[in-house]
């Protein structure tokens, strides 16, 4: 098995694990509050994570940090992102919430230009614009302010939460880019899980419930699937470049659609199918363009290197 094939298998495995995690969240979402779900997701994700770090002899590396404040900042923004994301998943059909989340790479391009002053030329800027049109197609029925009834209001709030999560996901990606200059991947993942677990405890006064047996099993599985998904994702990027495996992120739409239909009787509307396809196409183009630019940069560095 080639390293690229192994990376793709790991990446697709991570999308399956995350889809199972989201399914568990939706199954308990009618009764269990978001903060409580975030606690179980983060606390039990530490089980496979610590197991992996111990197996790799990286436990010391995971707790070693040169910039603890960067972890605190990333953790606080990250836990807010997770809460918004889970709140959106609880209120929206799975395929729809996933389609909105695919806008994160578009926002990363925007924030990369605004915050990191990266050069964004016509190809990527056009792809970003087209991608945002796709998101508006997905969201259009939810922003019909004339809709009435509890369901319409609930799904409108879910759309806002999913959008907020999408934006903050891009902010977190920018923060992680900066952190990798001094912090190891193990430390970034470990401190994020710990921060989320601690912060989620502060939501207890806002109405945690005592889960029944089935809910407890689903909450624990939510954390375990989340941790396994994170491990698979991290391992995938060890074996291949981002441009090779990133497009397989969109396989999650397949699993989300299957789970939505089998577990929740959800069938994606035409707006989700068309809008999601537009967002995915824009995202894949951006990934392809980043790959091409990376090849050009490596070629220029090689040409500019003095020959001995």
BAFI-3210 file (N, C-alpha, C; in Angstrom, 3 decimals, decimal comma, padded with zeros to 6 digits):
// residues 308
n [1|2|3|4|5|6|7|8|9|10|11|12|13|14|15|16|17|18|19|20|21|22|23|24|25|26|27|28|29|30|31|32|33|34|35|36|37|38|39|40|41|42|43|44|45|46|47|48|49|50|51|52|53|54|55|56|57|58|59|60|61|62|63|64|65|66|67|68|69|70|71|72|73|74|75|76|77|78|79|80|81|82|83|84|85|86|87|88|89|90|91|92|93|94|95|96|97|98|99|100|101|102|103|104|105|106|107|108|109|110|111|112|113|114|115|116|117|118|119|120|121|122|123|124|125|126|127|128|129|130|131|132|133|134|135|136|137|138|139|140|141|142|143|144|145|146|147|148|149|150|151|152|153|154|155|156|157|158|159|160|161|162|163|164|165|166|167|168|169|170|171|172|173|174|175|176|177|178|179|180|181|182|183|184|185|186|187|188|189|190|191|192|193|194|195|196|197|198|199|200|201|202|203|204|205|206|207|208|209|210|211|212|213|214|215|216|217|218|219|220|221|222|223|224|225|226|227|228|229|230|231|232|233|234|235|236|237|238|239|240|241|242|243|244|245|246|247|248|249|250|251|252|253|254|255|256|257|258|259|260|261|262|263|264|265|266|267|268|269|270|271|272|273|274|275|276|277|278|279|280|281|282|283|284|285|286|287|288|289|290|291|292|293|294|295|296|297|298|299|300|301|302|303|304|305|306|307|308]
n.u [000,843|000,638|001,921|000,263|-002,206|-002,690|-002,971|-005,291|-007,186|-007,144|-008,048|-010,677|-011,698|-011,693|-013,716|-015,925|-015,942|-016,410|-018,925|-020,444|-020,132|-021,545|-024,075|-024,649|-024,800|-027,076|-028,995|-029,216|-029,785|-032,298|-032,878|-030,567|-028,471|-026,367|-023,856|-023,348|-023,094|-020,762|-018,938|-018,862|-018,033|-015,452|-014,139|-014,214|-012,955|-010,368|-009,572|-008,923|-007,045|-004,999|-004,196|-003,091|-000,978|000,549|001,291|002,887|004,904|004,738|003,715|005,015|005,752|003,255|002,399|004,250|004,961|005,670|004,253|001,797|-000,419|-001,278|-002,484|-004,587|-006,070|-006,680|-008,101|-010,377|-011,667|-012,001|-013,698|-015,989|-016,565|-017,116|-019,403|-021,248|-021,314|-022,310|-024,787|-025,941|-026,023|-027,802|-030,172|-030,569|-031,010|-028,691|-027,208|-027,535|-026,358|-023,743|-023,138|-023,085|-020,883|-018,809|-018,067|-015,959|-013,208|-013,362|-013,651|-011,193|-009,438|-010,256|-009,707|-007,005|-006,020|-006,807|-005,778|-003,265|-002,150|-001,884|-001,420|-004,112|-005,280|-007,109|-008,258|-008,644|-010,123|-012,418|-013,387|-013,968|-016,041|-017,993|-018,377|-019,536|-021,939|-023,073|-023,423|-025,381|-027,459|-027,972|-028,851|-031,047|-033,909|-034,064|-033,788|-036,105|-037,902|-040,580|-041,535|-043,311|-043,974|-042,643|-040,705|-039,635|-038,424|-036,557|-034,861|-033,912|-032,364|-030,529|-029,252|-027,933|-026,188|-024,631|-023,440|-021,958|-020,198|-018,825|-017,379|-015,767|-014,330|-012,570|-011,117|-009,854|-008,248|-006,431|-005,191|-003,962|-002,134|-000,273|000,510|001,890|004,480|005,845|004,666|003,935|002,061|000,844|000,659|-001,066|-003,476|-003,949|-004,132|-006,299|-008,457|-008,474|-008,995|-011,561|-013,025|-012,855|-013,963|-016,538|-017,675|-018,463|-020,921|-022,794|-024,614|-026,503|-028,383|-027,870|-028,720|-029,655|-028,436|-030,173|-029,674|-029,348|-028,811|-026,464|-024,695|-024,646|-023,541|-021,004|-020,024|-020,039|-017,861|-015,759|-015,848|-015,292|-012,678|-011,318|-011,739|-010,245|-007,674|-007,322|-007,468|-005,256|-003,187|-003,465|-002,477|000,165|001,100|000,652|000,432|-001,522|-003,048|-003,498|-005,189|-007,191|-009,508|-011,041|-012,433|-014,976|-016,337|-017,737|-020,233|-021,620|-021,814|-023,200|-025,609|-026,587|-026,797|-028,579|-030,891|-031,414|-031,528|-032,940|-034,856|-034,370|-034,312|-032,313|-033,074|-033,639|-032,261|-030,188|-028,803|-027,998|-026,748|-024,851|-023,288|-022,160|-020,632|-018,835|-017,527|-016,262|-014,586|-012,914|-011,664|-010,190|-008,433|-007,046|-005,890|-004,260|-002,460|-001,222|-000,005|001,746|003,484|004,614|005,941|007,849|009,323|010,382|011,969|013,852|015,072|016,234|018,135|021,582|023,862|026,260]
n.v [-001,195|002,156|005,273|007,436|006,198|005,099|007,454|008,541|006,594|006,862|009,500|009,346|007,572|009,222|011,024|009,354|008,691|011,230|011,760|009,794|010,719|013,182|012,165|010,893|013,173|014,463|012,563|012,776|015,373|016,571|016,664|016,893|019,533|021,816|022,578|020,485|018,354|019,156|018,886|016,034|015,254|016,358|015,443|012,589|012,257|012,514|010,030|008,083|009,814|010,276|007,643|007,199|009,074|008,050|005,587|006,475|007,568|010,312|011,799|013,602|015,518|016,476|017,980|019,923|023,298|026,423|028,687|029,240|030,965|031,179|028,725|028,959|031,021|029,880|027,682|028,815|030,164|027,982|026,271|027,793|027,744|025,001|024,736|026,348|024,951|022,415|023,238|024,098|021,664|020,249|021,497|021,542|019,658|016,990|016,883|019,525|021,135|020,249|021,070|023,842|024,053|023,528|025,896|026,894|026,627|028,643|030,948|030,853|031,560|034,209|035,349|034,795|036,605|039,037|038,985|037,632|038,792|037,502|036,899|036,992|036,036|036,478|033,969|032,440|034,295|034,521|031,903|031,848|033,757|032,481|030,211|031,320|032,137|029,630|028,874|030,713|029,784|027,341|028,289|029,881|029,171|029,157|031,745|033,007|035,287|035,494|033,104|030,998|029,530|027,115|025,303|026,544|028,800|027,551|026,268|028,459|029,728|027,655|027,829|030,306|029,658|027,648|029,143|030,999|029,211|028,310|030,605|031,031|028,667|029,089|031,200|029,852|028,134|029,953|030,819|028,427|028,074|030,044|029,137|026,753|027,419|027,411|025,480|022,006|019,559|017,637|018,958|021,066|019,726|018,324|020,330|021,725|019,915|019,611|022,248|022,670|020,767|021,770|024,374|023,738|022,752|024,989|025,541|024,199|025,493|026,390|024,501|021,553|018,097|014,952|012,271|009,481|005,887|005,167|007,680|008,348|006,411|007,215|009,781|009,205|007,691|009,708|011,305|009,409|008,713|011,244|011,652|009,504|010,214|012,584|011,592|009,913|011,828|013,477|011,605|011,073|013,357|013,047|011,300|012,237|015,095|018,072|018,830|016,426|014,876|016,539|017,017|014,746|015,250|015,980|013,661|013,311|014,386|012,372|010,376|011,849|012,334|009,723|008,917|010,868|010,195|007,494|007,568|009,862|010,388|012,341|014,123|015,626|018,856|020,457|022,876|022,394|020,333|021,569|023,986|022,883|021,403|023,474|024,823|022,773|022,346|024,835|024,747|022,556|023,548|025,648|024,202|022,803|024,982|026,034|023,931|024,066|026,590|026,040|024,215|025,931|027,761|026,088|025,413|027,891|028,415|026,389|027,122|029,496|028,739|028,701|026,890|024,446]
n.w [000,000|-000,927|000,442|-000,114|-000,647|001,867|003,348|002,203|002,893|005,680|005,883|004,788|006,650|008,880|008,183|008,274|011,005|012,141|011,054|012,325|014,911|014,767|014,249|016,669|018,261|017,208|017,890|020,641|020,886|021,231|023,935|025,537|026,532|024,627|025,790|027,584|025,813|024,482|026,576|027,016|024,458|024,364|026,703|026,563|024,168|024,847|025,682|023,480|022,371|024,329|024,558|022,012|022,063|024,141|023,057|020,977|022,392|023,061|025,121|026,850|025,003|024,337|026,521|026,685|026,144|024,557|024,414|026,206|026,289|023,686|023,314|025,108|023,936|021,412|022,345|023,645|021,545|019,917|021,438|021,486|018,781|018,490|020,115|018,744|016,332|017,090|018,075|015,711|014,296|015,883|015,234|012,511|009,413|008,812|006,221|005,376|007,399|007,143|004,530|004,870|006,555|004,829|003,832|005,260|004,212|002,283|003,822|005,085|003,060|002,698|005,266|005,362|003,511|004,702|007,346|007,401|005,260|002,806|-000,685|-002,838|-005,802|-008,925|-009,621|-007,235|-005,717|-007,267|-007,078|-004,339|-004,211|-005,790|-004,235|-001,917|-002,987|-003,378|-000,681|000,067|-001,511|-000,257|002,218|001,692|001,977|004,768|005,545|005,088|006,383|006,763|007,436|009,682|012,902|015,242|014,284|012,008|013,214|014,880|013,060|011,686|013,653|013,931|011,442|011,680|013,768|012,545|010,509|012,042|013,270|011,007|010,242|012,528|012,514|010,427|011,558|013,662|012,153|011,067|013,424|014,229|012,186|012,860|015,373|014,876|014,448|016,839|018,427|018,994|017,079|018,707|021,179|020,506|019,864|022,273|024,338|023,371|023,619|026,414|027,253|026,135|027,582|030,213|029,975|029,124|031,449|032,830|031,853|033,263|035,126|033,320|032,770|032,630|032,091|033,565|031,938|030,478|030,251|027,498|026,368|027,713|026,703|024,013|024,268|025,264|023,121|021,233|022,063|021,836|019,085|018,059|019,024|017,768|015,118|015,007|015,467|013,218|011,208|011,810|011,477|008,761|007,510|007,958|006,104|003,523|001,283|001,882|-000,359|-001,593|000,039|001,083|-000,636|-000,110|002,136|001,497|001,249|003,512|003,141|001,855|003,862|005,764|004,465|004,157|006,881|007,770|006,343|007,124|009,944|010,703|008,883|006,946|003,968|001,599|000,312|-002,923|-002,903|-001,083|-002,374|-004,820|-003,925|-002,138|-003,934|-005,418|-003,476|-002,755|-005,221|-005,518|-003,275|-003,880|-006,150|-005,019|-003,384|-005,380|-006,697|-004,667|-004,509|-007,037|-006,833|-004,770|-006,018|-007,908|-006,242|-005,024|-007,272|-008,010|-005,778|-006,080|-008,473|-007,681|-005,890|-005,221|-007,193|-006,365]
ca.u [000,000|001,423|001,628|-000,884|-003,413|-002,904|-003,460|-006,681|-008,007|-007,250|-008,882|-012,066|-012,073|-011,996|-015,030|-016,933|-015,979|-017,062|-020,349|-021,036|-020,167|-022,652|-025,313|-024,874|-025,209|-028,465|-029,857|-029,447|-029,912|-033,616|-032,998|-029,298|-028,013|-025,135|-022,670|-023,134|-022,583|-019,364|-018,136|-018,651|-017,238|-014,055|-013,561|-013,994|-012,001|-009,033|-009,233|-008,085|-005,934|-003,914|-003,707|-002,226|000,235|001,363|001,834|003,930|005,863|004,682|002,976|005,775|005,660|001,902|002,220|005,303|004,544|006,427|003,318|000,526|-001,520|-001,808|-003,390|-005,796|-006,835|-007,201|-009,082|-011,617|-012,347|-012,356|-014,859|-017,130|-016,847|-017,735|-020,752|-022,087|-021,446|-023,219|-026,117|-026,450|-026,319|-029,009|-031,361|-030,657|-030,707|-027,242|-026,595|-027,550|-025,344|-022,438|-022,933|-022,692|-019,533|-017,825|-017,655|-014,781|-012,033|-013,544|-013,342|-009,750|-008,817|-010,569|-008,959|-005,585|-005,724|-007,017|-004,981|-001,884|-001,743|-001,543|-001,875|-005,220|-005,490|-008,448|-008,812|-009,156|-011,159|-013,637|-013,881|-014,555|-017,317|-018,925|-018,681|-020,485|-023,237|-023,574|-023,903|-026,648|-028,478|-028,312|-029,514|-032,135|-035,210|-034,003|-033,821|-037,429|-038,341|-042,029|-041,934|-043,856|-043,939|-041,458|-039,689|-038,944|-037,554|-035,474|-033,913|-033,276|-031,297|-029,511|-028,488|-027,037|-025,135|-023,743|-022,660|-020,973|-019,188|-018,026|-016,452|-014,795|-013,455|-011,505|-010,284|-009,027|-007,232|-005,399|-004,441|-003,122|-001,002|000,719|000,989|002,778|005,863|006,483|003,953|003,788|000,685|000,349|000,294|-002,229|-004,659|-004,160|-004,613|-007,638|-009,421|-008,533|-009,675|-012,986|-013,605|-012,963|-014,905|-017,891|-018,188|-019,063|-022,292|-023,680|-025,746|-027,460|-029,405|-027,510|-029,703|-029,094|-028,729|-030,548|-028,636|-029,114|-028,176|-025,082|-023,913|-024,472|-022,631|-019,648|-019,641|-019,757|-016,474|-014,824|-015,797|-014,593|-011,245|-010,805|-011,712|-009,112|-006,452|-007,228|-007,190|-003,866|-002,319|-003,545|-001,605|001,554|001,462|000,474|000,228|-002,899|-003,738|-003,854|-006,264|-008,248|-010,780|-011,821|-013,281|-016,347|-017,008|-018,611|-021,591|-022,239|-022,171|-024,218|-026,880|-027,042|-027,218|-029,774|-032,041|-031,695|-031,785|-033,812|-035,797|-034,063|-033,983|-031,852|-033,852|-032,905|-031,352|-029,000|-028,069|-027,362|-025,832|-023,736|-022,420|-021,423|-019,626|-017,816|-016,739|-015,398|-013,559|-011,958|-010,857|-009,237|-007,404|-006,231|-005,110|-003,207|-001,459|-000,470|000,844|002,822|004,454|005,323|006,853|008,983|010,126|011,118|013,043|014,898|015,801|016,992|019,155|022,890|024,378|027,630]
ca.v [000,000|003,383|006,229|008,249|005,385|005,019|008,765|008,687|005,702|007,489|010,699|008,909|007,010|010,341|011,581|008,411|008,856|012,504|011,635|009,027|011,641|014,118|011,400|010,748|014,480|014,696|011,617|013,254|016,822|017,072|016,813|017,228|020,855|021,847|022,603|019,137|017,547|019,559|018,278|014,617|015,166|016,710|014,607|011,209|012,278|012,403|008,612|007,598|010,738|009,961|006,326|007,346|009,787|007,123|004,595|007,142|008,174|011,762|012,440|014,771|016,520|017,027|018,962|020,934|024,439|027,668|029,806|028,761|031,881|030,869|027,583|029,455|031,767|028,919|026,845|029,561|030,357|026,649|025,732|028,565|027,179|023,694|024,919|026,840|023,875|021,410|023,840|024,056|020,268|019,856|022,178|021,446|018,352|016,757|017,329|020,984|021,679|019,928|021,924|025,162|023,965|023,494|027,264|027,266|026,917|029,930|031,977|030,812|032,378|035,611|035,772|034,763|037,878|040,165|038,889|037,242|039,561|036,608|037,371|036,219|036,540|036,427|032,619|032,062|035,228|034,151|030,664|032,214|034,416|031,451|029,369|032,014|032,047|028,299|028,885|031,442|028,888|026,389|028,967|030,747|028,888|029,430|033,181|033,528|035,812|035,426|031,769|031,004|028,229|026,818|024,610|027,532|029,589|026,686|026,033|029,749|029,854|026,679|028,363|031,331|028,972|026,984|030,200|031,479|028,167|028,309|031,742|030,814|027,577|029,719|031,947|028,855|027,658|030,997|030,767|027,226|028,343|030,808|028,340|025,670|027,900|027,100|024,432|020,726|019,143|016,932|019,952|021,810|018,873|017,996|021,481|022,079|019,016|019,931|023,541|022,474|020,022|022,657|025,459|023,174|022,574|026,256|025,640|023,409|026,275|026,721|023,476|020,195|017,083|013,637|011,402|008,090|004,941|005,297|008,977|008,281|005,640|008,043|010,875|008,632|007,372|010,983|011,655|008,419|008,906|012,501|011,438|008,630|011,005|013,508|010,805|009,500|013,024|013,871|010,601|011,201|014,446|012,620|010,437|012,870|016,532|018,527|018,852|015,055|014,278|017,490|016,838|013,632|015,772|016,091|012,357|013,395|014,669|011,073|009,736|012,669|012,107|008,364|008,921|011,701|009,467|006,276|007,814|011,006|010,548|013,624|014,062|016,957|019,578|020,850|023,969|021,816|019,586|022,506|024,848|022,085|021,083|024,698|025,052|021,724|022,625|025,977|024,297|021,705|024,414|026,367|023,224|022,578|026,195|026,084|022,926|024,606|027,664|025,415|023,691|027,068|028,314|025,172|025,517|029,156|028,277|025,534|027,908|030,575|028,178|028,635|025,547|024,318]
ca.w [000,000|-000,993|001,516|-000,530|-000,426|003,311|003,786|001,748|003,728|006,991|005,748|004,640|007,949|009,781|007,824|008,793|012,461|012,456|010,718|013,429|016,053|014,561|014,385|018,113|018,773|016,826|018,591|022,010|020,830|021,622|025,394|026,180|026,088|023,831|026,649|028,116|024,698|024,262|027,645|026,731|023,227|024,629|027,760|026,122|023,057|025,431|025,894|022,374|022,121|025,260|024,187|020,851|022,465|024,937|022,127|020,198|023,334|022,865|026,206|027,302|023,936|024,332|027,599|026,579|025,343|024,663|024,366|026,760|025,989|022,356|023,493|025,762|022,925|020,438|023,012|023,893|020,255|019,425|022,145|020,980|017,458|018,676|020,639|017,648|015,353|017,634|018,124|014,343|013,962|016,623|014,729|011,050|008,827|008,720|004,968|005,290|008,292|006,562|003,359|005,359|007,120|003,744|003,519|006,054|003,374|001,619|004,811|005,354|002,006|002,995|006,449|005,008|002,847|005,605|008,572|007,102|004,079|001,707|-001,994|-003,397|-007,158|-009,495|-009,646|-005,922|-005,297|-007,991|-006,470|-003,048|-004,480|-006,255|-003,081|-001,048|-003,656|-003,054|000,698|000,075|-002,080|000,805|003,326|001,262|002,618|006,206|005,777|004,781|007,668|006,870|007,893|011,032|013,559|016,045|013,489|011,187|014,068|015,351|011,967|011,399|014,649|013,560|010,315|012,202|014,527|011,587|009,855|013,004|013,404|009,782|010,297|013,591|012,090|009,641|012,504|014,350|011,200|010,999|014,685|014,239|011,285|013,608|016,507|014,457|014,439|018,125|019,159|018,303|016,799|019,890|022,190|020,031|019,995|023,688|025,100|022,886|024,253|027,834|027,394|025,850|028,694|031,376|029,687|029,043|032,804|033,272|031,342|034,134|035,645|032,271|032,605|032,264|032,475|033,869|030,784|030,748|029,811|026,056|026,116|028,209|025,728|022,818|024,604|025,332|021,742|020,569|022,378|021,286|017,631|017,802|019,238|016,708|013,889|015,085|015,312|011,812|010,416|012,054|010,866|007,301|007,055|008,092|004,977|002,209|001,308|002,044|-001,647|-001,969|000,837|001,454|-001,354|000,417|003,208|001,012|001,391|004,678|002,678|001,568|005,135|006,404|003,766|004,513|008,284|007,882|005,804|007,880|011,359|010,984|007,765|006,310|002,544|001,204|-000,683|-004,127|-002,574|-000,445|-003,393|-005,757|-003,190|-001,644|-005,074|-005,768|-002,425|-002,879|-006,426|-005,212|-002,339|-004,588|-007,012|-004,172|-003,016|-006,579|-006,952|-003,652|-004,894|-008,160|-006,339|-004,006|-006,981|-008,497|-005,245|-004,881|-008,480|-007,947|-004,780|-006,632|-009,476|-007,048|-005,021|-005,886|-007,460|-005,907]
c.u [000,883|001,036|000,419|-002,197|-003,730|-003,488|-004,927|-007,616|-008,216|-008,162|-010,357|-012,569|-012,436|-013,355|-016,155|-017,079|-016,699|-018,554|-021,083|-021,150|-021,359|-024,001|-025,656|-025,364|-026,675|-029,426|-030,149|-029,818|-031,246|-033,687|-031,717|-028,800|-026,634|-023,886|-022,333|-022,585|-021,113|-018,461|-017,831|-017,793|-015,762|-013,409|-013,256|-013,133|-010,574|-008,605|-008,412|-006,882|-004,748|-003,333|-002,740|-000,900|001,150|002,036|002,975|005,013|005,925|003,905|003,703|005,704|004,301|001,706|003,269|004,837|005,429|005,514|001,953|-000,658|-002,108|-002,772|-004,699|-006,684|-007,468|-008,300|-010,407|-012,392|-012,822|-013,582|-016,119|-017,555|-017,590|-019,174|-021,706|-022,352|-022,443|-024,645|-026,752|-026,857|-027,594|-030,283|-031,578|-030,516|-029,197|-026,634|-026,529|-026,478|-023,943|-022,136|-022,497|-021,256|-018,458|-017,400|-016,410|-013,526|-012,139|-013,192|-011,860|-009,005|-009,029|-009,736|-007,453|-005,154|-005,796|-006,056|-003,512|-001,315|-001,229|-002,115|-002,961|-005,558|-006,875|-009,065|-009,436|-010,259|-012,486|-014,251|-014,545|-015,935|-018,381|-019,338|-019,680|-021,883|-023,880|-024,120|-025,242|-027,781|-028,943|-029,200|-030,814|-033,478|-035,226|-034,116|-035,098|-038,055|-039,850|-042,510|-042,400|-043,768|-042,625|-040,348|-038,899|-037,987|-036,351|-034,426|-033,238|-032,120|-030,166|-028,641|-027,488|-025,881|-024,128|-022,865|-021,585|-019,848|-018,261|-016,973|-015,366|-013,853|-012,283|-010,568|-009,332|-007,911|-006,092|-004,546|-003,491|-001,927|000,100|001,341|002,000|004,243|006,591|005,877|003,820|002,314|000,069|-000,130|-000,963|-003,503|-004,975|-004,753|-005,986|-008,693|-009,581|-009,290|-011,172|-013,684|-013,850|-014,013|-016,340|-018,503|-018,877|-020,481|-023,280|-024,851|-026,810|-028,382|-028,952|-028,603|-028,971|-029,435|-029,243|-029,480|-028,308|-028,400|-026,726|-024,185|-023,628|-023,492|-021,184|-019,146|-019,305|-018,312|-015,474|-014,701|-015,052|-013,088|-010,621|-010,736|-010,526|-007,786|-006,254|-006,866|-005,737|-002,897|-002,309|-002,581|-000,126|002,026|001,332|000,254|-001,264|-003,678|-004,179|-005,092|-007,412|-009,548|-011,651|-012,634|-014,740|-017,057|-017,965|-020,049|-022,345|-022,713|-023,268|-025,586|-027,457|-027,577|-028,497|-031,019|-032,425|-032,141|-032,845|-034,827|-035,628|-033,673|-033,556|-032,752|-032,989|-031,903|-030,069|-028,151|-027,308|-026,335|-024,628|-022,755|-021,571|-020,306|-018,491|-016,925|-015,781|-014,264|-012,493|-011,065|-009,801|-008,095|-006,459|-005,328|-003,973|-002,086|-000,596|000,482|002,007|003,904|005,279|006,335|008,076|009,909|010,975|012,239|014,190|015,735|016,681|018,081|020,486|023,360|025,855|028,553]
c.v [001,251|004,318|007,098|007,496|005,291|006,327|008,960|007,827|006,311|008,712|010,318|008,304|008,116|010,946|010,678|008,586|010,142|012,469|010,841|009,891|012,587|013,418|011,204|012,058|014,758|013,780|012,046|014,731|017,388|017,374|017,300|018,575|020,802|021,802|021,246|018,209|017,861|018,941|016,815|014,433|015,384|015,765|013,202|011,133|012,148|010,947|008,060|008,496|010,425|008,583|006,390|008,016|008,889|006,098|005,188|007,761|009,694|012,473|013,683|015,891|017,215|018,095|020,063|022,073|025,644|028,890|029,365|029,663|031,626|029,682|028,033|030,190|030,833|028,060|027,552|029,799|029,012|026,079|026,497|028,041|025,859|023,826|025,407|025,734|022,830|021,954|023,846|022,649|019,802|020,382|022,029|019,998|018,198|017,237|018,850|021,615|021,407|020,825|023,323|025,131|023,959|024,890|027,699|027,506|028,235|031,070|032,007|031,646|033,859|036,111|035,733|036,055|039,046|040,168|038,609|037,964|038,674|037,162|036,435|036,810|036,169|035,032|032,244|033,004|034,930|032,887|030,943|032,837|033,395|030,557|030,018|032,075|030,697|028,234|029,608|030,601|027,889|027,055|029,672|030,427|029,235|030,915|033,822|033,987|035,777|034,067|031,847|029,605|027,985|026,193|025,596|028,372|028,800|026,500|027,332|029,988|028,872|027,151|029,415|030,701|028,305|027,999|030,743|030,487|028,134|029,415|031,493|029,645|028,124|030,518|030,998|028,349|028,668|030,985|029,575|027,403|029,082|029,961|027,288|026,110|027,538|025,891|023,161|020,425|018,457|017,914|020,716|021,008|018,603|019,168|021,945|021,217|019,334|021,243|023,406|021,763|020,936|023,740|024,940|022,995|023,839|026,444|024,840|024,241|026,594|025,542|022,130|019,238|015,797|012,689|010,039|007,180|005,098|006,600|008,974|007,525|006,486|009,185|010,382|008,281|008,631|011,397|010,708|008,561|010,190|012,361|010,575|009,372|011,955|012,780|010,399|010,680|013,455|012,904|010,734|012,256|014,139|011,880|011,097|014,361|016,865|018,435|017,462|014,561|015,226|017,298|015,717|014,031|015,771|014,742|012,376|013,717|013,365|010,427|010,527|012,468|010,738|008,336|009,733|010,964|008,281|006,558|008,878|011,280|011,905|013,397|015,456|017,575|019,947|021,952|023,452|021,076|020,533|023,375|024,105|021,733|022,277|024,959|024,036|021,978|023,785|025,572|023,454|022,541|025,163|025,436|022,977|023,779|026,342|025,106|023,454|025,715|027,120|024,850|024,818|027,659|027,422|025,250|026,782|029,074|027,443|026,300|028,977|030,064|028,099|027,200|025,497|023,779]
c.w [000,000|000,150|001,162|-000,305|001,051|003,842|003,410|002,590|005,111|006,944|005,637|005,950|008,935|009,460|008,309|010,299|012,849|012,120|011,802|014,675|015,943|014,683|015,856|018,712|018,443|017,591|020,031|022,041|021,246|023,117|026,061|025,654|025,429|024,697|027,220|027,035|024,446|025,329|027,333|025,480|023,519|025,633|027,265|024,864|023,569|025,591|024,726|022,110|023,032|024,982|023,017|021,237|023,285|024,034|021,310|021,072|023,187|023,974|026,719|026,272|023,959|025,403|027,548|025,677|025,597|024,739|024,886|026,426|024,609|022,425|024,139|024,757|021,908|021,055|023,218|022,604|019,717|020,114|021,757|019,614|017,585|019,174|019,551|016,630|015,829|017,721|016,736|013,936|014,652|015,957|013,224|010,594|008,635|007,397|004,859|006,174|007,756|005,370|003,778|005,870|006,042|003,305|004,271|005,201|002,627|002,565|005,145|004,318|002,305|004,166|006,199|004,343|003,825|006,789|008,285|005,890|002,944|000,400|-002,526|-004,762|-007,672|-009,432|-008,301|-005,445|-005,995|-007,392|-005,128|-003,253|-004,910|-005,083|-002,141|-001,672|-003,351|-001,635|000,798|-000,511|-001,023|001,860|002,949|001,929|004,101|006,508|005,258|006,099|007,844|007,344|009,336|011,613|014,253|015,222|012,652|011,996|014,533|014,263|011,536|012,358|014,338|012,418|010,772|012,975|013,582|010,858|010,788|013,209|012,197|009,823|011,342|013,288|011,284|010,539|013,228|013,435|011,077|012,266|014,711|013,315|012,031|014,726|016,099|014,386|015,726|018,830|018,325|018,060|018,008|020,949|021,782|020,231|021,468|024,452|024,630|023,568|025,737|028,063|027,180|027,007|029,894|031,132|029,667|030,429|033,316|032,732|032,199|034,664|034,594|031,924|032,081|032,741|032,828|032,720|031,252|030,145|028,333|025,734|026,580|027,231|024,489|023,084|024,677|023,935|020,956|020,805|021,764|019,771|017,279|017,961|018,162|015,375|013,858|014,879|013,854|010,923|010,558|011,381|009,347|006,790|007,263|006,851|003,609|002,377|001,412|000,738|-002,090|-001,247|001,165|000,678|-000,797|001,649|002,787|000,969|002,573|004,285|002,376|002,869|005,842|005,779|004,123|005,945|008,461|007,420|006,700|009,311|011,615|009,874|007,075|004,853|002,099|000,140|-001,876|-003,815|-001,929|-001,468|-004,325|-005,034|-002,671|-002,747|-005,471|-004,759|-002,537|-004,085|-006,183|-004,283|-003,010|-005,507|-006,204|-003,748|-004,191|-006,841|-005,947|-003,997|-006,029|-007,718|-005,528|-004,906|-007,597|-007,521|-005,060|-006,091|-008,467|-006,921|-005,326|-007,660|-008,851|-006,123|-005,756|-006,036|-007,079|-006,972]
res [x|x|x|x|x|x|x|x|x|x|x|x|x|x|x|x|x|x|x|x|x|x|x|x|x|x|x|x|x|x|x|x|x|x|x|x|x|x|x|x|x|x|x|x|x|x|x|x|x|x|x|x|x|x|x|x|x|x|x|x|x|x|x|x|x|x|x|x|x|x|x|x|x|x|x|x|x|x|x|x|x|x|x|x|x|x|x|x|x|x|x|x|x|x|x|x|x|x|x|x|x|x|x|x|x|x|x|x|x|x|x|x|x|x|x|x|x|x|x|x|x|x|x|x|x|x|x|x|x|x|x|x|x|x|x|x|x|x|x|x|x|x|x|x|x|x|x|x|x|x|x|x|x|x|x|x|x|x|x|x|x|x|x|x|x|x|x|x|x|x|x|x|x|x|x|x|x|x|x|x|x|x|x|x|x|x|x|x|x|x|x|x|x|x|x|x|x|x|x|x|x|x|x|x|x|x|x|x|x|x|x|x|x|x|x|x|x|x|x|x|x|x|x|x|x|x|x|x|x|x|x|x|x|x|x|x|x|x|x|x|x|x|x|x|x|x|x|x|x|x|x|x|x|x|x|x|x|x|x|x|x|x|x|x|x|x|x|x|x|x|x|x|x|x|x|x|x|x|x|x|x|x|x|x|x|x|x|x|x|x|x|x|x|x|x|x|x|x|x|x|x|x|x|x|x|x|x|x]
***
